[in-house]
Amino acid sequence: MSMQVFINEKSLEGQFNSDNIENGIKTFIATLATLEKVKSQLTTYKSNIFFNEQAISGIHLNASLSNNGDLLRGFLNNLKSAETWEKSQVHDSETIYSWNKNFLTGTSVAEIAERKILDDELNCVLINFTNSTYSQNLQITVEKDQVGTVDIELSHSEATMISWLRTKSLIANHDAYDETSRIAPIDDQTVLGGAEFEITTYKNKGRRAYRLIGTRQLWAVDASEGHLFGKPHIEIFSEIDGLHIGTSIYNEINLDTSKKVNLRRININRHYPID
């Protein structure tokens, strides 16, 4: 089974600033890196004007990245196999494509839409940057000349990408967690592996923290020895000040504030690379 992945340059809306662009780019890199699992089955496309878009308002993407050598290298390394779709463009430049009242002719959104119109069986997904209008959706309906529509599936994080790959049977699900185990579940055996969460650069006691999309909550599996008896749970912290706000059972999205522990916190000043 083959698939086509399009990187949506229009999801760069100047939504980042100097404080959060690194985390936004790392989330994007993690999303692309997920595709390494199935790289032989896919073709990745980007626009030839991709680097001219603005991650920070008023600053081209290439300029924003040039200030961080490690980030730039990781970014380019994950884009090295991406082709420019303009070389094989199928959508008509005279036709009007739109979504959310935005004119999209000449963009990756229009191109993936037309390819899906021409081949309804095509497995394709549009990858977006976080904190954009696109990242608030897992599917959008693109209009063509205001008379026809096509649904396009979206991804904006490692978790949403993994979820999409699983729905297409391109990667296997992990075995269900054995609740009698003395070992804490891996992230994909919990709700953290679902589309509701996105990976972050934070960790709590060695475990990766995930952000519940649409909130400032950081969720991380509790793997401490003192909690290996009984049902595993997830520690939940505020991304604003790092303070503990409660817990949730590992397989539920259900914040229990009664389990809040005063003075417990996650270090929001330390960041860990996303592998």
NORLINQUI-V953715 format. One record per residue. N is the residue number from 0. RES is the residue in one letter. SS is DSSP state (A for helix, B for strand, O for the rest). PHI is phi as a letter, one per 20 degrees, with the letter a starting at -180 (* if undefined). D_LAST is the distance of its C-alpha to the last C-alpha in whole Angstrom. Layout:
# NORLINQUI-V953715
n=N res=RES ss=SS phi=PHI d_last=D_LAST
n=N res=RES ss=SS phi=PHI d_last=D_LAST
This chain:
# NORLINQUI-V953715
n=0 res=M ss=O phi=* d_last=26
n=1 res=S ss=O phi=d d_last=25
n=2 res=M ss=B phi=b d_last=24
n=3 res=Q ss=B phi=c d_last=23
n=4 res=V ss=B phi=d d_last=21
n=5 res=F ss=B phi=d d_last=22
n=6 res=I ss=B phi=e d_last=20
n=7 res=N ss=O phi=e d_last=22
n=8 res=E ss=A phi=f d_last=23
n=9 res=K ss=A phi=f d_last=26
n=10 res=S ss=A phi=e d_last=23
n=11 res=L ss=O phi=e d_last=23
n=12 res=E ss=B phi=d d_last=26
n=13 res=G ss=B phi=m d_last=26
n=14 res=Q ss=B phi=e d_last=24
n=15 res=F ss=B phi=d d_last=22
n=16 res=N ss=O phi=c d_last=23
n=17 res=S ss=O phi=f d_last=22
n=18 res=D ss=O phi=e d_last=21
n=19 res=N ss=O phi=d d_last=19
n=20 res=I ss=A phi=f d_last=18
n=21 res=E ss=A phi=f d_last=15
n=22 res=N ss=A phi=f d_last=13
n=23 res=G ss=A phi=f d_last=15
n=24 res=I ss=A phi=f d_last=13
n=25 res=K ss=A phi=f d_last=10
n=26 res=T ss=A phi=f d_last=11
n=27 res=F ss=A phi=f d_last=12
n=28 res=I ss=A phi=f d_last=9
n=29 res=A ss=A phi=f d_last=7
n=30 res=T ss=A phi=f d_last=11
n=31 res=L ss=A phi=f d_last=11
n=32 res=A ss=A phi=f d_last=8
n=33 res=T ss=A phi=g d_last=10
n=34 res=L ss=A phi=f d_last=13
n=35 res=E ss=A phi=g d_last=12
n=36 res=K ss=A phi=f d_last=13
n=37 res=V ss=A phi=c d_last=17
n=38 res=K ss=A phi=f d_last=17
n=39 res=S ss=A phi=f d_last=20
n=40 res=Q ss=A phi=d d_last=22
n=41 res=L ss=B phi=c d_last=21
n=42 res=T ss=B phi=c d_last=22
n=43 res=T ss=B phi=d d_last=20
n=44 res=Y ss=B phi=c d_last=22
n=45 res=K ss=B phi=c d_last=23
n=46 res=S ss=O phi=e d_last=26
n=47 res=N ss=O phi=f d_last=27
n=48 res=I ss=O phi=d d_last=28
n=49 res=F ss=A phi=g d_last=24
n=50 res=F ss=A phi=f d_last=23
n=51 res=N ss=A phi=e d_last=27
n=52 res=E ss=O phi=f d_last=26
n=53 res=Q ss=B phi=d d_last=25
n=54 res=A ss=B phi=e d_last=22
n=55 res=I ss=B phi=d d_last=24
n=56 res=S ss=O phi=g d_last=28
n=57 res=G ss=O phi=n d_last=30
n=58 res=I ss=B phi=c d_last=27
n=59 res=H ss=B phi=f d_last=26
n=60 res=L ss=A phi=g d_last=22
n=61 res=N ss=A phi=f d_last=22
n=62 res=A ss=A phi=f d_last=24
n=63 res=S ss=A phi=f d_last=22
n=64 res=L ss=A phi=f d_last=19
n=65 res=S ss=O phi=f d_last=21
n=66 res=N ss=O phi=e d_last=21
n=67 res=N ss=O phi=c d_last=17
n=68 res=G ss=A phi=g d_last=17
n=69 res=D ss=A phi=f d_last=13
n=70 res=L ss=A phi=f d_last=12
n=71 res=L ss=A phi=f d_last=15
n=72 res=R ss=A phi=f d_last=14
n=73 res=G ss=A phi=f d_last=10
n=74 res=F ss=A phi=f d_last=12
n=75 res=L ss=A phi=f d_last=15
n=76 res=N ss=A phi=f d_last=13
n=77 res=N ss=A phi=e d_last=12
n=78 res=L ss=A phi=d d_last=16
n=79 res=K ss=O phi=f d_last=17
n=80 res=S ss=O phi=e d_last=19
n=81 res=A ss=O phi=f d_last=20
n=82 res=E ss=B phi=e d_last=24
n=83 res=T ss=B phi=e d_last=26
n=84 res=W ss=A phi=f d_last=28
n=85 res=E ss=A phi=g d_last=31
n=86 res=K ss=A phi=f d_last=32
n=87 res=S ss=A phi=c d_last=32
n=88 res=Q ss=O phi=g d_last=33
n=89 res=V ss=O phi=d d_last=35
n=90 res=H ss=O phi=e d_last=36
n=91 res=D ss=O phi=e d_last=39
n=92 res=S ss=O phi=f d_last=39
n=93 res=E ss=O phi=e d_last=42
n=94 res=T ss=O phi=e d_last=41
n=95 res=I ss=O phi=e d_last=40
n=96 res=Y ss=B phi=d d_last=36
n=97 res=S ss=B phi=b d_last=36
n=98 res=W ss=B phi=b d_last=34
n=99 res=N ss=O phi=l d_last=34
n=100 res=K ss=O phi=m d_last=37
n=101 res=N ss=B phi=d d_last=35
n=102 res=F ss=B phi=f d_last=36
n=103 res=L ss=O phi=c d_last=33
n=104 res=T ss=O phi=g d_last=35
n=105 res=G ss=O phi=n d_last=33
n=106 res=T ss=O phi=d d_last=30
n=107 res=S ss=A phi=f d_last=27
n=108 res=V ss=A phi=f d_last=28
n=109 res=A ss=A phi=f d_last=32
n=110 res=E ss=A phi=f d_last=31
n=111 res=I ss=A phi=f d_last=28
n=112 res=A ss=A phi=f d_last=31
n=113 res=E ss=A phi=f d_last=34
n=114 res=R ss=A phi=f d_last=32
n=115 res=K ss=A phi=f d_last=32
n=116 res=I ss=A phi=f d_last=36
n=117 res=L ss=A phi=f d_last=36
n=118 res=D ss=O phi=b d_last=35
n=119 res=D ss=O phi=f d_last=34
n=120 res=E ss=O phi=e d_last=32
n=121 res=L ss=O phi=f d_last=30
n=122 res=N ss=B phi=e d_last=26
n=123 res=C ss=B phi=b d_last=24
n=124 res=V ss=B phi=b d_last=22
n=125 res=L ss=B phi=d d_last=22
n=126 res=I ss=B phi=e d_last=19
n=127 res=N ss=O phi=c d_last=19
n=128 res=F ss=O phi=e d_last=18
n=129 res=T ss=O phi=f d_last=18
n=130 res=N ss=O phi=m d_last=21
n=131 res=S ss=O phi=d d_last=23
n=132 res=T ss=O phi=f d_last=26
n=133 res=Y ss=A phi=f d_last=25
n=134 res=S ss=A phi=f d_last=22
n=135 res=Q ss=A phi=e d_last=24
n=136 res=N ss=O phi=c d_last=25
n=137 res=L ss=O phi=d d_last=24
n=138 res=Q ss=B phi=b d_last=27
n=139 res=I ss=B phi=c d_last=29
n=140 res=T ss=B phi=d d_last=33
n=141 res=V ss=B phi=e d_last=34
n=142 res=E ss=B phi=e d_last=37
n=143 res=K ss=B phi=d d_last=39
n=144 res=D ss=O phi=l d_last=42
n=145 res=Q ss=O phi=m d_last=43
n=146 res=V ss=O phi=c d_last=44
n=147 res=G ss=B phi=c d_last=41
n=148 res=T ss=B phi=c d_last=38
n=149 res=V ss=B phi=b d_last=34
n=150 res=D ss=B phi=e d_last=32
n=151 res=I ss=B phi=c d_last=28
n=152 res=E ss=B phi=e d_last=25
n=153 res=L ss=B phi=c d_last=22
n=154 res=S ss=B phi=b d_last=18
n=155 res=H ss=O phi=b d_last=17
n=156 res=S ss=O phi=b d_last=13
n=157 res=E ss=A phi=g d_last=11
n=158 res=A ss=A phi=f d_last=14
n=159 res=T ss=A phi=f d_last=16
n=160 res=M ss=A phi=f d_last=15
n=161 res=I ss=A phi=f d_last=15
n=162 res=S ss=A phi=g d_last=18
n=163 res=W ss=A phi=f d_last=20
n=164 res=L ss=A phi=f d_last=19
n=165 res=R ss=A phi=f d_last=20
n=166 res=T ss=A phi=f d_last=23
n=167 res=K ss=O phi=e d_last=24
n=168 res=S ss=O phi=l d_last=23
n=169 res=L ss=O phi=e d_last=21
n=170 res=I ss=O phi=c d_last=18
n=171 res=A ss=O phi=e d_last=20
n=172 res=N ss=O phi=f d_last=20
n=173 res=H ss=O phi=f d_last=19
n=174 res=D ss=O phi=f d_last=22
n=175 res=A ss=O phi=f d_last=24
n=176 res=Y ss=O phi=f d_last=23
n=177 res=D ss=O phi=e d_last=26
n=178 res=E ss=O phi=f d_last=27
n=179 res=T ss=O phi=e d_last=29
n=180 res=S ss=O phi=f d_last=26
n=181 res=R ss=O phi=e d_last=26
n=182 res=I ss=O phi=d d_last=22
n=183 res=A ss=O phi=f d_last=20
n=184 res=P ss=O phi=f d_last=19
n=185 res=I ss=O phi=f d_last=15
n=186 res=D ss=A phi=g d_last=14
n=187 res=D ss=A phi=f d_last=15
n=188 res=Q ss=A phi=e d_last=19
n=189 res=T ss=O phi=c d_last=19
n=190 res=V ss=A phi=f d_last=20
n=191 res=L ss=A phi=f d_last=16
n=192 res=G ss=A phi=e d_last=16
n=193 res=G ss=O phi=e d_last=18
n=194 res=A ss=O phi=f d_last=19
n=195 res=E ss=O phi=f d_last=20
n=196 res=F ss=B phi=c d_last=17
n=197 res=E ss=B phi=c d_last=14
n=198 res=I ss=B phi=f d_last=11
n=199 res=T ss=B phi=c d_last=11
n=200 res=T ss=B phi=e d_last=10
n=201 res=Y ss=B phi=e d_last=12
n=202 res=K ss=B phi=c d_last=13
n=203 res=N ss=B phi=c d_last=16
n=204 res=K ss=O phi=l d_last=17
n=205 res=G ss=O phi=n d_last=14
n=206 res=R ss=B phi=d d_last=13
n=207 res=R ss=B phi=f d_last=11
n=208 res=A ss=B phi=e d_last=13
n=209 res=Y ss=B phi=c d_last=14
n=210 res=R ss=B phi=e d_last=17
n=211 res=L ss=B phi=f d_last=20
n=212 res=I ss=O phi=g d_last=20
n=213 res=G ss=O phi=n d_last=24
n=214 res=T ss=O phi=c d_last=24
n=215 res=R ss=O phi=d d_last=22
n=216 res=Q ss=B phi=e d_last=22
n=217 res=L ss=B phi=d d_last=18
n=218 res=W ss=B phi=d d_last=18
n=219 res=A ss=B phi=b d_last=17
n=220 res=V ss=B phi=f d_last=18
n=221 res=D ss=O phi=e d_last=20
n=222 res=A ss=O phi=d d_last=20
n=223 res=S ss=O phi=f d_last=22
n=224 res=E ss=A phi=g d_last=25
n=225 res=G ss=A phi=f d_last=28
n=226 res=H ss=A phi=d d_last=27
n=227 res=L ss=O phi=e d_last=26
n=228 res=F ss=O phi=d d_last=30
n=229 res=G ss=O phi=n d_last=30
n=230 res=K ss=O phi=f d_last=28
n=231 res=P ss=O phi=f d_last=25
n=232 res=H ss=B phi=b d_last=24
n=233 res=I ss=B phi=d d_last=21
n=234 res=E ss=B phi=e d_last=22
n=235 res=I ss=B phi=c d_last=22
n=236 res=F ss=B phi=c d_last=22
n=237 res=S ss=B phi=e d_last=23
n=238 res=E ss=O phi=f d_last=21
n=239 res=I ss=O phi=f d_last=24
n=240 res=D ss=O phi=c d_last=25
n=241 res=G ss=O phi=n d_last=23
n=242 res=L ss=B phi=f d_last=26
n=243 res=H ss=B phi=f d_last=26
n=244 res=I ss=B phi=c d_last=27
n=245 res=G ss=B phi=q d_last=27
n=246 res=T ss=B phi=c d_last=26
n=247 res=S ss=B phi=b d_last=26
n=248 res=I ss=B phi=g d_last=26
n=249 res=Y ss=O phi=g d_last=23
n=250 res=N ss=O phi=d d_last=24
n=251 res=E ss=O phi=c d_last=26
n=252 res=I ss=O phi=e d_last=25
n=253 res=N ss=O phi=b d_last=28
n=254 res=L ss=O phi=f d_last=28
n=255 res=D ss=B phi=d d_last=30
n=256 res=T ss=A phi=f d_last=31
n=257 res=S ss=A phi=f d_last=34
n=258 res=K ss=A phi=e d_last=31
n=259 res=K ss=O phi=f d_last=30
n=260 res=V ss=O phi=d d_last=30
n=261 res=N ss=O phi=f d_last=32
n=262 res=L ss=O phi=m d_last=30
n=263 res=R ss=O phi=f d_last=27
n=264 res=R ss=B phi=b d_last=24
n=265 res=I ss=O phi=d d_last=20
n=266 res=N ss=O phi=e d_last=19
n=267 res=I ss=O phi=e d_last=18
n=268 res=N ss=O phi=e d_last=19
n=269 res=R ss=O phi=d d_last=16
n=270 res=H ss=O phi=c d_last=12
n=271 res=Y ss=O phi=d d_last=9
n=272 res=P ss=O phi=g d_last=6
n=273 res=I ss=O phi=e d_last=4
n=274 res=D ss=O phi=f d_last=0
